[in-house]
């Protein structure tokens, strides 16, 4: 339970830092961003590597 709480706090801190950066500097330009499709595919590849499908 403590590990879960620590991860949750760390995630909240990271999210707050991103929001603070956006509030301070505004959103980045489109050219500096990674399309969400690429992010999704990379995340799915990481998940597949962690838990390969059972034949």
N, C-alpha and C positions, 0 to 999 in steps of 0.2 A: 504494500500500500504506500509506503514511503517513497519507493522508487517511482511509482506512478505519479504521486504528488510532485516529486521533483521534476519529472519529465513535463508534466502539465505546466508547472511554473516556468520552466525553461522555454516551452513553446509560447506561453503568454508573453514572456519577456521579449522573445524574438519578434513576435507579432507587433508588440508595442514599439519596438525600435524601428520597424519598417514604417509604421504609421507616423512616428515622429519624423523620420527622414522625409517622407512624402509631405508632411505638413511644413517642414522647413524648406525643402528644395523643390517641391512640386513633383509631378509625375515625370518619369524619364521620357525622352522622345521615343517614338515608335521604332526608329532605327536601332536604338540601344536595347530593345527588349527582345526576349526570346518568345516566339509564337507558342501559345498554349498547347498546340498539337505536339510540338517537339518535347515540351515538358512532360506531357501525358505519356508519350511513347517511352521516354527515358525512365519515367517512374514505373511503368508497366514492365519494362525490361529488368529493372532492379527487383521488382516483386517476383518475377519469374525466376530470376537467378537465386533468390532466397528460398523459394518453394517450387521446385520443378514439378511439373505435372506427373502424376502417377499413370503408368501405362496400363 
